[in-house]
């Protein structure tokens, strides 16, 4: 592949980002880009863009969006007041998986976290995503926690 | 116990909050309230207070701080742009555990999340905290995810 570019997402990337979410049936989040859902995605995109503590990124191969992830910087008292970073909504285009895109995105996330003074990256991954878990452990993540969710 | 009060933490609560963290050896976060660590906690407290997306709470029995937790409101594209809430740094005073304080704090967290329009609560808990996991499952949380951390 050509060199991957990772940059903050712009409004023009939104449809391509949601198309990556659409490919993911496992998450069961019901994501799809339609005239009905578009306003909710646009509102969420605007909320992320307006937040100093959130950044949404895209990975591009040439002009094609092939990956995305979000970083949330969380000030915290734990660990002597350490800033922590949550990695959220990590997606790689289905046809391009196992090609190193995820690893480049995570390396970028780690650099960005360190640049902003954070001392930890964290993320949760659905228990059924065994390949993803091996991937994160190869990158030096410890699978030390259980992840709980409660939907309303 | 007398009726529990849950409110946003004020600067005067900071030492009592960190004393709750101190009691927790399992987390291995090295938290302790000392002249050396105080400035870092004060800076983190100020960062949380300044963030519209973070709120730190204390649970009080009379004047005594018996519990604490933090909520982080995270705008997200996933699930059609759903706002999610991360519950972080949940601590109950050791001598007061199993007395319903945690359940009252989580009920408050859920109300607060719903009041602000969120559609999900999430949290991670160290895999060794089996009692906490049963507690969260009783409250309707699904243990659906693995939680990964990478410290720098």
Interface residues (C-beta under 8 A of the other chain):
Chain A: X17 X18 X21 X27 X29 X30 X31 X37 X40 X41 X43 X44 X45 X47 X48 X51 X53 X54 X56 X70 X72 X74 X75 X76 X77 X78 X79 X80 X81 X82 X83 X86 X88 X89 X110 X113 X114 X118 X119 X120 X121 X122 X123 X124 X125 X126 X127 X133 X136 X137 X139 X140 X141 X142 X143 X144 X145 X146 X147 X148 X149 X150 X151 X152
Chain B: X17 X18 X21 X27 X29 X30 X31 X37 X40 X41 X43 X44 X45 X47 X48 X51 X53 X54 X56 X70 X72 X74 X75 X76 X77 X78 X79 X80 X81 X82 X83 X86 X88 X89 X110 X113 X114 X118 X119 X120 X121 X122 X123 X124 X125 X126 X127 X133 X136 X137 X139 X140 X141 X142 X143 X144 X145 X146 X147 X148 X149 X150 X151 X152
